[in-house]
Amino acid sequence: MRKNKFLLIFSILVYIFLFAPLIIIGITAFGGESYIAFPPKSFSVKWFANIFSSETFMNTLKTSMEISLIATIAALILGVPAAYALSRFNFKGKTILKNFFFSPVIVPGIVVGFSLFQFMIIKLKLPIYTSLLIGHTIIIIPYIIRVIGSSLEGFDYAIEEAAMSLGAGKVETFFKVVFPNITSGVIAAFMLAFINSFNNVPVSIFLTGPGISTLPISMMSYVEYNYDPTVSALSVLLMIMTIIVMFIVEKTLGLSYFLK
């Protein structure tokens, strides 16, 4: 009984630790003062209006959405075949190849960002938008491979071999037999990769430049020179967007669908 009470108290403390900052941000977003105050002395929604009147936030939001969406699709195109090959076949250097694909997660983000900055912008002199797109694709490929690879680990390849023995080609077999069985993993990988790309700071901060930036970088720059609750209001909107996406996924597929 005493052990159960300890676990209950510990669980409550963990939840408080996780959700208290979010609650504080949500409350400060509605403060009427020109500075972040908790608890706020007055109520106002003007900071939400301030977001939509800010050309910087709107432009960087559009850029972040574009970069994250295109990078995630590109990472899926590259990551699905890679995950399939790593799961399906045994070959020399497989471990080395796996470590190579997972290196953007293992290596600190600042190191990855600086390396990409030196190579793509300084040496290759690529445009900022292209560099951002390539950089985001690189850093989210490990999530694609890891999640889809986990789905493929539970797939019975005897079904694939049976389809091929009945005359189906390799490509046809993959799209008609293998892919439908890992759809949940693909959707989960897409969501995880998109969120990580959208929220990325260490790599983006090195690859942004004049006229092109992402929303998280703009938020950091804004906080550096302003202390009003605009960023709190923007954080609330981003949390609401995430909740809406998760709600749609739950109602259409069910979160348990991703745990199969």
ChimeraX commands (.cxc) that place a marker at each C-alpha (Angstrom):
marker #1 position 0.00,0.00,0.00 radius 0.5
marker #1 position 2.79,2.41,0.91 radius 0.5
marker #1 position 4.56,1.58,-2.35 radius 0.5
marker #1 position 1.39,2.31,-4.35 radius 0.5
marker #1 position 1.01,5.70,-2.63 radius 0.5
marker #1 position 4.63,6.53,-3.43 radius 0.5
marker #1 position 4.11,5.66,-7.10 radius 0.5
marker #1 position 0.92,7.73,-7.20 radius 0.5
marker #1 position 2.65,10.77,-5.69 radius 0.5
marker #1 position 5.61,10.33,-8.01 radius 0.5
marker #1 position 3.30,10.10,-11.05 radius 0.5
marker #1 position 1.45,13.25,-9.99 radius 0.5
marker #1 position 4.75,15.13,-9.60 radius 0.5
marker #1 position 5.86,13.99,-13.06 radius 0.5
marker #1 position 2.60,15.20,-14.63 radius 0.5
marker #1 position 2.93,18.53,-12.81 radius 0.5
marker #1 position 6.50,18.87,-14.06 radius 0.5
marker #1 position 5.36,18.18,-17.65 radius 0.5
marker #1 position 2.17,20.23,-17.79 radius 0.5
marker #1 position 2.91,23.16,-15.45 radius 0.5
marker #1 position 5.00,25.07,-18.06 radius 0.5
marker #1 position 2.26,24.58,-20.65 radius 0.5
marker #1 position -0.40,25.85,-18.25 radius 0.5
marker #1 position 1.73,28.88,-17.35 radius 0.5
marker #1 position 2.26,29.69,-21.05 radius 0.5
marker #1 position -1.47,29.33,-21.70 radius 0.5
marker #1 position -2.35,31.71,-18.87 radius 0.5
marker #1 position 0.29,34.35,-19.71 radius 0.5
marker #1 position -0.95,34.41,-23.33 radius 0.5
marker #1 position -4.14,36.13,-22.12 radius 0.5
marker #1 position -2.41,38.72,-19.96 radius 0.5
marker #1 position -3.23,42.38,-20.56 radius 0.5
marker #1 position 0.18,43.72,-19.53 radius 0.5
marker #1 position 2.86,44.64,-22.06 radius 0.5
marker #1 position 5.15,42.11,-20.43 radius 0.5
marker #1 position 4.83,38.44,-19.48 radius 0.5
marker #1 position 3.33,38.22,-16.02 radius 0.5
marker #1 position 2.13,35.22,-14.03 radius 0.5
marker #1 position -0.50,35.43,-12.82 radius 0.5
marker #1 position -1.66,38.23,-15.17 radius 0.5
marker #1 position -3.29,41.28,-13.62 radius 0.5
marker #1 position -5.75,41.76,-16.49 radius 0.5
marker #1 position -7.26,39.81,-19.37 radius 0.5
marker #1 position -6.71,40.49,-23.08 radius 0.5
marker #1 position -6.63,38.68,-26.44 radius 0.5
marker #1 position -4.72,41.42,-28.24 radius 0.5
marker #1 position -1.57,39.32,-28.37 radius 0.5
marker #1 position -3.32,36.77,-30.58 radius 0.5
marker #1 position -4.27,39.59,-32.95 radius 0.5
marker #1 position -0.66,40.73,-32.80 radius 0.5
marker #1 position 0.43,37.37,-34.27 radius 0.5
marker #1 position -1.71,37.70,-37.39 radius 0.5
marker #1 position -0.72,41.33,-37.87 radius 0.5
marker #1 position 2.97,40.39,-37.79 radius 0.5
marker #1 position 4.29,39.89,-41.32 radius 0.5
marker #1 position 7.38,38.14,-39.94 radius 0.5
marker #1 position 5.40,35.47,-38.09 radius 0.5
marker #1 position 3.07,34.85,-41.02 radius 0.5
marker #1 position 5.92,34.55,-43.54 radius 0.5
marker #1 position 8.03,32.30,-41.35 radius 0.5
marker #1 position 4.99,30.14,-40.52 radius 0.5
marker #1 position 4.43,29.63,-44.24 radius 0.5
marker #1 position 8.11,28.83,-44.76 radius 0.5
marker #1 position 8.15,26.36,-41.85 radius 0.5
marker #1 position 5.04,24.59,-43.15 radius 0.5
marker #1 position 6.50,24.35,-46.67 radius 0.5
marker #1 position 9.94,23.18,-45.54 radius 0.5
marker #1 position 8.52,20.64,-43.07 radius 0.5
marker #1 position 6.01,19.20,-45.54 radius 0.5
marker #1 position 8.41,18.93,-48.50 radius 0.5
marker #1 position 11.25,17.63,-46.31 radius 0.5
marker #1 position 8.99,15.00,-44.73 radius 0.5
marker #1 position 7.77,13.78,-48.13 radius 0.5
marker #1 position 11.36,13.66,-49.40 radius 0.5
marker #1 position 12.47,11.81,-46.26 radius 0.5
marker #1 position 9.66,9.27,-46.77 radius 0.5
marker #1 position 10.71,8.70,-50.39 radius 0.5
marker #1 position 14.27,8.05,-49.23 radius 0.5
marker #1 position 13.54,6.45,-45.88 radius 0.5
marker #1 position 10.91,3.85,-46.79 radius 0.5
marker #1 position 13.18,1.95,-49.24 radius 0.5
marker #1 position 16.09,2.28,-46.80 radius 0.5
marker #1 position 14.03,0.90,-43.91 radius 0.5
marker #1 position 12.78,-1.93,-46.11 radius 0.5
marker #1 position 16.29,-2.87,-47.23 radius 0.5
marker #1 position 17.67,-2.76,-43.67 radius 0.5
marker #1 position 14.81,-4.91,-42.40 radius 0.5
marker #1 position 14.48,-7.33,-45.32 radius 0.5
marker #1 position 18.07,-8.15,-46.25 radius 0.5
marker #1 position 21.23,-9.17,-44.45 radius 0.5
marker #1 position 24.39,-7.83,-46.05 radius 0.5
marker #1 position 27.91,-6.83,-45.18 radius 0.5
marker #1 position 28.14,-3.39,-43.59 radius 0.5
marker #1 position 24.49,-3.35,-42.50 radius 0.5
marker #1 position 25.37,-2.15,-38.99 radius 0.5
marker #1 position 27.60,0.62,-40.37 radius 0.5
marker #1 position 24.83,1.74,-42.71 radius 0.5
marker #1 position 22.32,1.81,-39.85 radius 0.5
marker #1 position 24.68,3.93,-37.76 radius 0.5
marker #1 position 25.14,6.26,-40.72 radius 0.5
marker #1 position 21.40,6.77,-41.10 radius 0.5
marker #1 position 20.98,7.37,-37.36 radius 0.5
marker #1 position 23.99,9.72,-37.08 radius 0.5
marker #1 position 21.90,12.96,-37.38 radius 0.5
marker #1 position 20.15,11.91,-34.14 radius 0.5
marker #1 position 23.29,10.69,-32.35 radius 0.5
marker #1 position 25.42,13.75,-33.20 radius 0.5
marker #1 position 24.41,16.99,-31.39 radius 0.5
marker #1 position 22.14,19.18,-33.49 radius 0.5
marker #1 position 24.47,22.17,-33.27 radius 0.5
marker #1 position 27.31,20.09,-34.73 radius 0.5
marker #1 position 25.07,18.85,-37.55 radius 0.5
marker #1 position 23.84,22.39,-38.25 radius 0.5
marker #1 position 27.34,23.86,-38.32 radius 0.5
marker #1 position 28.59,21.06,-40.57 radius 0.5
marker #1 position 25.74,21.56,-43.02 radius 0.5
marker #1 position 26.34,25.32,-42.94 radius 0.5
marker #1 position 30.01,24.88,-43.79 radius 0.5
marker #1 position 29.34,22.34,-46.55 radius 0.5
marker #1 position 26.17,23.59,-48.26 radius 0.5
marker #1 position 26.30,27.35,-47.81 radius 0.5
marker #1 position 30.02,28.14,-47.52 radius 0.5
marker #1 position 31.46,25.50,-49.85 radius 0.5
marker #1 position 28.66,24.66,-52.30 radius 0.5
marker #1 position 27.04,28.12,-52.04 radius 0.5
marker #1 position 23.54,26.68,-52.26 radius 0.5
marker #1 position 20.51,28.97,-51.82 radius 0.5
marker #1 position 19.25,29.30,-48.26 radius 0.5
marker #1 position 15.86,27.73,-49.02 radius 0.5
marker #1 position 17.48,24.72,-50.69 radius 0.5
marker #1 position 19.94,24.32,-47.82 radius 0.5
marker #1 position 17.10,24.43,-45.29 radius 0.5
marker #1 position 15.17,21.82,-47.25 radius 0.5
marker #1 position 18.15,19.46,-47.54 radius 0.5
marker #1 position 19.12,19.99,-43.90 radius 0.5
marker #1 position 15.64,19.23,-42.61 radius 0.5
marker #1 position 15.39,16.15,-44.83 radius 0.5
marker #1 position 18.66,14.84,-43.41 radius 0.5
marker #1 position 17.73,15.32,-39.76 radius 0.5
marker #1 position 14.30,13.62,-40.02 radius 0.5
marker #1 position 15.32,10.59,-42.10 radius 0.5
marker #1 position 16.37,8.69,-38.91 radius 0.5
marker #1 position 12.82,9.06,-37.51 radius 0.5
marker #1 position 11.36,7.72,-40.75 radius 0.5
marker #1 position 13.69,4.73,-40.83 radius 0.5
marker #1 position 13.28,3.96,-37.13 radius 0.5
marker #1 position 9.47,4.04,-37.06 radius 0.5
marker #1 position 8.89,2.31,-40.40 radius 0.5
marker #1 position 11.65,-0.18,-39.59 radius 0.5
marker #1 position 9.81,-1.08,-36.39 radius 0.5
marker #1 position 6.63,-1.72,-38.42 radius 0.5
marker #1 position 8.55,-3.89,-40.86 radius 0.5
marker #1 position 10.05,-5.94,-38.03 radius 0.5
marker #1 position 6.59,-7.35,-37.33 radius 0.5
marker #1 position 5.81,-8.04,-40.98 radius 0.5
marker #1 position 5.78,-11.67,-42.17 radius 0.5
marker #1 position 7.84,-11.70,-45.36 radius 0.5
marker #1 position 6.39,-15.11,-46.22 radius 0.5
marker #1 position 3.35,-13.19,-47.49 radius 0.5
marker #1 position 5.59,-11.20,-49.82 radius 0.5
marker #1 position 7.26,-14.35,-51.09 radius 0.5
marker #1 position 3.86,-15.96,-51.68 radius 0.5
marker #1 position 2.74,-12.97,-53.76 radius 0.5
marker #1 position 5.91,-13.11,-55.83 radius 0.5
marker #1 position 5.52,-16.85,-56.36 radius 0.5
marker #1 position 2.07,-16.16,-57.82 radius 0.5
marker #1 position 3.55,-13.90,-60.47 radius 0.5
marker #1 position 3.61,-10.44,-58.90 radius 0.5
marker #1 position 6.70,-8.32,-59.52 radius 0.5
marker #1 position 8.87,-6.93,-56.74 radius 0.5
marker #1 position 7.54,-3.38,-57.05 radius 0.5
marker #1 position 3.95,-4.55,-57.36 radius 0.5
marker #1 position 4.36,-6.83,-54.37 radius 0.5
marker #1 position 5.75,-4.00,-52.26 radius 0.5
marker #1 position 2.89,-1.60,-52.99 radius 0.5
marker #1 position 0.09,-4.18,-52.89 radius 0.5
marker #1 position 1.30,-6.43,-50.06 radius 0.5
marker #1 position 4.02,-4.80,-47.94 radius 0.5
marker #1 position 2.98,-1.15,-47.98 radius 0.5
marker #1 position -0.67,-1.69,-46.88 radius 0.5
marker #1 position 0.62,-3.59,-43.83 radius 0.5
marker #1 position 2.90,-0.73,-42.72 radius 0.5
marker #1 position 0.51,2.16,-43.43 radius 0.5
marker #1 position 0.12,2.90,-39.73 radius 0.5
marker #1 position 3.90,3.10,-39.35 radius 0.5
marker #1 position 4.18,5.40,-42.37 radius 0.5
marker #1 position 1.55,7.78,-40.97 radius 0.5
marker #1 position 3.17,7.76,-37.53 radius 0.5
marker #1 position 6.59,8.39,-39.12 radius 0.5
marker #1 position 5.15,11.24,-41.18 radius 0.5
marker #1 position 3.68,12.93,-38.10 radius 0.5
marker #1 position 6.83,12.47,-35.99 radius 0.5
marker #1 position 9.12,13.69,-38.78 radius 0.5
marker #1 position 6.93,16.68,-39.61 radius 0.5
marker #1 position 6.73,17.83,-35.99 radius 0.5
marker #1 position 10.49,17.45,-35.50 radius 0.5
marker #1 position 11.18,19.37,-38.69 radius 0.5
marker #1 position 8.71,22.13,-37.84 radius 0.5
marker #1 position 10.12,22.60,-34.31 radius 0.5
marker #1 position 13.80,22.27,-35.21 radius 0.5
marker #1 position 16.11,25.01,-33.96 radius 0.5
marker #1 position 19.77,23.80,-33.84 radius 0.5
marker #1 position 20.02,23.07,-37.57 radius 0.5
marker #1 position 17.68,25.83,-38.76 radius 0.5
marker #1 position 19.55,28.54,-36.90 radius 0.5
marker #1 position 22.66,27.84,-39.01 radius 0.5
marker #1 position 20.83,27.52,-42.34 radius 0.5
marker #1 position 18.51,30.53,-42.18 radius 0.5
marker #1 position 19.51,33.84,-43.67 radius 0.5
marker #1 position 18.28,37.24,-44.86 radius 0.5
marker #1 position 14.67,37.01,-46.01 radius 0.5
marker #1 position 14.26,33.31,-45.20 radius 0.5
marker #1 position 13.71,31.98,-41.70 radius 0.5
marker #1 position 11.58,29.46,-39.86 radius 0.5
marker #1 position 8.95,30.12,-37.22 radius 0.5
marker #1 position 10.96,28.80,-34.21 radius 0.5
marker #1 position 13.91,31.02,-35.17 radius 0.5
marker #1 position 11.59,34.03,-35.52 radius 0.5
marker #1 position 10.14,33.30,-32.09 radius 0.5
marker #1 position 13.63,33.18,-30.58 radius 0.5
marker #1 position 14.57,36.46,-32.24 radius 0.5
marker #1 position 11.34,38.09,-31.05 radius 0.5
marker #1 position 11.89,37.03,-27.43 radius 0.5
marker #1 position 15.42,38.41,-27.59 radius 0.5
marker #1 position 14.15,41.96,-28.12 radius 0.5
marker #1 position 10.58,41.83,-26.80 radius 0.5
marker #1 position 9.08,40.51,-23.58 radius 0.5
marker #1 position 5.38,40.79,-24.33 radius 0.5
marker #1 position 3.07,37.72,-24.36 radius 0.5
marker #1 position 2.94,37.48,-28.18 radius 0.5
marker #1 position 5.16,34.40,-28.22 radius 0.5
marker #1 position 3.04,32.85,-25.45 radius 0.5
marker #1 position -0.06,33.40,-27.60 radius 0.5
marker #1 position 1.69,31.88,-30.61 radius 0.5
marker #1 position 2.73,28.88,-28.50 radius 0.5
marker #1 position -0.90,28.38,-27.48 radius 0.5
marker #1 position -2.00,28.40,-31.14 radius 0.5
marker #1 position 0.68,25.84,-32.02 radius 0.5
marker #1 position -0.46,23.62,-29.13 radius 0.5
marker #1 position -4.06,23.88,-30.32 radius 0.5
marker #1 position -2.99,22.95,-33.87 radius 0.5
marker #1 position -1.19,19.88,-32.53 radius 0.5
marker #1 position -4.20,18.85,-30.45 radius 0.5
marker #1 position -6.49,19.22,-33.49 radius 0.5
marker #1 position -4.18,17.03,-35.60 radius 0.5
marker #1 position -4.05,14.37,-32.88 radius 0.5
marker #1 position -7.84,14.54,-32.50 radius 0.5
marker #1 position -8.35,14.02,-36.24 radius 0.5
marker #1 position -5.93,11.08,-36.22 radius 0.5
marker #1 position -7.69,9.56,-33.22 radius 0.5
marker #1 position -11.13,9.90,-34.84 radius 0.5
marker #1 position -10.04,8.58,-38.24 radius 0.5
marker #1 position -7.51,5.88,-37.33 radius 0.5
marker #1 position -7.37,5.72,-33.55 radius 0.5
marker #1 position -4.10,6.13,-31.66 radius 0.5
marker #1 position -4.13,2.42,-30.92 radius 0.5
marker #1 position -3.81,1.90,-34.67 radius 0.5
marker #1 position -0.21,3.09,-34.45 radius 0.5
marker #1 position 0.58,0.54,-31.75 radius 0.5
marker #1 position -0.18,-2.50,-33.85 radius 0.5
marker link #1:1,2 radius 0.2
marker link #1:2,3 radius 0.2
marker link #1:3,4 radius 0.2
marker link #1:4,5 radius 0.2
marker link #1:5,6 radius 0.2
marker link #1:6,7 radius 0.2
marker link #1:7,8 radius 0.2
marker link #1:8,9 radius 0.2
marker link #1:9,10 radius 0.2
marker link #1:10,11 radius 0.2
marker link #1:11,12 radius 0.2
marker link #1:12,13 radius 0.2
marker link #1:13,14 radius 0.2
marker link #1:14,15 radius 0.2
marker link #1:15,16 radius 0.2
marker link #1:16,17 radius 0.2
marker link #1:17,18 radius 0.2
marker link #1:18,19 radius 0.2
marker link #1:19,20 radius 0.2
marker link #1:20,21 radius 0.2
marker link #1:21,22 radius 0.2
marker link #1:22,23 radius 0.2
marker link #1:23,24 radius 0.2
marker link #1:24,25 radius 0.2
marker link #1:25,26 radius 0.2
marker link #1:26,27 radius 0.2
marker link #1:27,28 radius 0.2
marker link #1:28,29 radius 0.2
marker link #1:29,30 radius 0.2
marker link #1:30,31 radius 0.2
marker link #1:31,32 radius 0.2
marker link #1:32,33 radius 0.2
marker link #1:33,34 radius 0.2
marker link #1:34,35 radius 0.2
marker link #1:35,36 radius 0.2
marker link #1:36,37 radius 0.2
marker link #1:37,38 radius 0.2
marker link #1:38,39 radius 0.2
marker link #1:39,40 radius 0.2
marker link #1:40,41 radius 0.2
marker link #1:41,42 radius 0.2
marker link #1:42,43 radius 0.2
marker link #1:43,44 radius 0.2
marker link #1:44,45 radius 0.2
marker link #1:45,46 radius 0.2
marker link #1:46,47 radius 0.2
marker link #1:47,48 radius 0.2
marker link #1:48,49 radius 0.2
marker link #1:49,50 radius 0.2
marker link #1:50,51 radius 0.2
marker link #1:51,52 radius 0.2
marker link #1:52,53 radius 0.2
marker link #1:53,54 radius 0.2
marker link #1:54,55 radius 0.2
marker link #1:55,56 radius 0.2
marker link #1:56,57 radius 0.2
marker link #1:57,58 radius 0.2
marker link #1:58,59 radius 0.2
marker link #1:59,60 radius 0.2
marker link #1:60,61 radius 0.2
marker link #1:61,62 radius 0.2
marker link #1:62,63 radius 0.2
marker link #1:63,64 radius 0.2
marker link #1:64,65 radius 0.2
marker link #1:65,66 radius 0.2
marker link #1:66,67 radius 0.2
marker link #1:67,68 radius 0.2
marker link #1:68,69 radius 0.2
marker link #1:69,70 radius 0.2
marker link #1:70,71 radius 0.2
marker link #1:71,72 radius 0.2
marker link #1:72,73 radius 0.2
marker link #1:73,74 radius 0.2
marker link #1:74,75 radius 0.2
marker link #1:75,76 radius 0.2
marker link #1:76,77 radius 0.2
marker link #1:77,78 radius 0.2
marker link #1:78,79 radius 0.2
marker link #1:79,80 radius 0.2
marker link #1:80,81 radius 0.2
marker link #1:81,82 radius 0.2
marker link #1:82,83 radius 0.2
marker link #1:83,84 radius 0.2
marker link #1:84,85 radius 0.2
marker link #1:85,86 radius 0.2
marker link #1:86,87 radius 0.2
marker link #1:87,88 radius 0.2
marker link #1:88,89 radius 0.2
marker link #1:89,90 radius 0.2
marker link #1:90,91 radius 0.2
marker link #1:91,92 radius 0.2
marker link #1:92,93 radius 0.2
marker link #1:93,94 radius 0.2
marker link #1:94,95 radius 0.2
marker link #1:95,96 radius 0.2
marker link #1:96,97 radius 0.2
marker link #1:97,98 radius 0.2
marker link #1:98,99 radius 0.2
marker link #1:99,100 radius 0.2
marker link #1:100,101 radius 0.2
marker link #1:101,102 radius 0.2
marker link #1:102,103 radius 0.2
marker link #1:103,104 radius 0.2
marker link #1:104,105 radius 0.2
marker link #1:105,106 radius 0.2
marker link #1:106,107 radius 0.2
marker link #1:107,108 radius 0.2
marker link #1:108,109 radius 0.2
marker link #1:109,110 radius 0.2
marker link #1:110,111 radius 0.2
marker link #1:111,112 radius 0.2
marker link #1:112,113 radius 0.2
marker link #1:113,114 radius 0.2
marker link #1:114,115 radius 0.2
marker link #1:115,116 radius 0.2
marker link #1:116,117 radius 0.2
marker link #1:117,118 radius 0.2
marker link #1:118,119 radius 0.2
marker link #1:119,120 radius 0.2
marker link #1:120,121 radius 0.2
marker link #1:121,122 radius 0.2
marker link #1:122,123 radius 0.2
marker link #1:123,124 radius 0.2
marker link #1:124,125 radius 0.2
marker link #1:125,126 radius 0.2
marker link #1:126,127 radius 0.2
marker link #1:127,128 radius 0.2
marker link #1:128,129 radius 0.2
marker link #1:129,130 radius 0.2
marker link #1:130,131 radius 0.2
marker link #1:131,132 radius 0.2
marker link #1:132,133 radius 0.2
marker link #1:133,134 radius 0.2
marker link #1:134,135 radius 0.2
marker link #1:135,136 radius 0.2
marker link #1:136,137 radius 0.2
marker link #1:137,138 radius 0.2
marker link #1:138,139 radius 0.2
marker link #1:139,140 radius 0.2
marker link #1:140,141 radius 0.2
marker link #1:141,142 radius 0.2
marker link #1:142,143 radius 0.2
marker link #1:143,144 radius 0.2
marker link #1:144,145 radius 0.2
marker link #1:145,146 radius 0.2
marker link #1:146,147 radius 0.2
marker link #1:147,148 radius 0.2
marker link #1:148,149 radius 0.2
marker link #1:149,150 radius 0.2
marker link #1:150,151 radius 0.2
marker link #1:151,152 radius 0.2
marker link #1:152,153 radius 0.2
marker link #1:153,154 radius 0.2
marker link #1:154,155 radius 0.2
marker link #1:155,156 radius 0.2
marker link #1:156,157 radius 0.2
marker link #1:157,158 radius 0.2
marker link #1:158,159 radius 0.2
marker link #1:159,160 radius 0.2
marker link #1:160,161 radius 0.2
marker link #1:161,162 radius 0.2
marker link #1:162,163 radius 0.2
marker link #1:163,164 radius 0.2
marker link #1:164,165 radius 0.2
marker link #1:165,166 radius 0.2
marker link #1:166,167 radius 0.2
marker link #1:167,168 radius 0.2
marker link #1:168,169 radius 0.2
marker link #1:169,170 radius 0.2
marker link #1:170,171 radius 0.2
marker link #1:171,172 radius 0.2
marker link #1:172,173 radius 0.2
marker link #1:173,174 radius 0.2
marker link #1:174,175 radius 0.2
marker link #1:175,176 radius 0.2
marker link #1:176,177 radius 0.2
marker link #1:177,178 radius 0.2
marker link #1:178,179 radius 0.2
marker link #1:179,180 radius 0.2
marker link #1:180,181 radius 0.2
marker link #1:181,182 radius 0.2
marker link #1:182,183 radius 0.2
marker link #1:183,184 radius 0.2
marker link #1:184,185 radius 0.2
marker link #1:185,186 radius 0.2
marker link #1:186,187 radius 0.2
marker link #1:187,188 radius 0.2
marker link #1:188,189 radius 0.2
marker link #1:189,190 radius 0.2
marker link #1:190,191 radius 0.2
marker link #1:191,192 radius 0.2
marker link #1:192,193 radius 0.2
marker link #1:193,194 radius 0.2
marker link #1:194,195 radius 0.2
marker link #1:195,196 radius 0.2
marker link #1:196,197 radius 0.2
marker link #1:197,198 radius 0.2
marker link #1:198,199 radius 0.2
marker link #1:199,200 radius 0.2
marker link #1:200,201 radius 0.2
marker link #1:201,202 radius 0.2
marker link #1:202,203 radius 0.2
marker link #1:203,204 radius 0.2
marker link #1:204,205 radius 0.2
marker link #1:205,206 radius 0.2
marker link #1:206,207 radius 0.2
marker link #1:207,208 radius 0.2
marker link #1:208,209 radius 0.2
marker link #1:209,210 radius 0.2
marker link #1:210,211 radius 0.2
marker link #1:211,212 radius 0.2
marker link #1:212,213 radius 0.2
marker link #1:213,214 radius 0.2
marker link #1:214,215 radius 0.2
marker link #1:215,216 radius 0.2
marker link #1:216,217 radius 0.2
marker link #1:217,218 radius 0.2
marker link #1:218,219 radius 0.2
marker link #1:219,220 radius 0.2
marker link #1:220,221 radius 0.2
marker link #1:221,222 radius 0.2
marker link #1:222,223 radius 0.2
marker link #1:223,224 radius 0.2
marker link #1:224,225 radius 0.2
marker link #1:225,226 radius 0.2
marker link #1:226,227 radius 0.2
marker link #1:227,228 radius 0.2
marker link #1:228,229 radius 0.2
marker link #1:229,230 radius 0.2
marker link #1:230,231 radius 0.2
marker link #1:231,232 radius 0.2
marker link #1:232,233 radius 0.2
marker link #1:233,234 radius 0.2
marker link #1:234,235 radius 0.2
marker link #1:235,236 radius 0.2
marker link #1:236,237 radius 0.2
marker link #1:237,238 radius 0.2
marker link #1:238,239 radius 0.2
marker link #1:239,240 radius 0.2
marker link #1:240,241 radius 0.2
marker link #1:241,242 radius 0.2
marker link #1:242,243 radius 0.2
marker link #1:243,244 radius 0.2
marker link #1:244,245 radius 0.2
marker link #1:245,246 radius 0.2
marker link #1:246,247 radius 0.2
marker link #1:247,248 radius 0.2
marker link #1:248,249 radius 0.2
marker link #1:249,250 radius 0.2
marker link #1:250,251 radius 0.2
marker link #1:251,252 radius 0.2
marker link #1:252,253 radius 0.2
marker link #1:253,254 radius 0.2
marker link #1:254,255 radius 0.2
marker link #1:255,256 radius 0.2
marker link #1:256,257 radius 0.2
marker link #1:257,258 radius 0.2
marker link #1:258,259 radius 0.2
marker link #1:259,260 radius 0.2
view
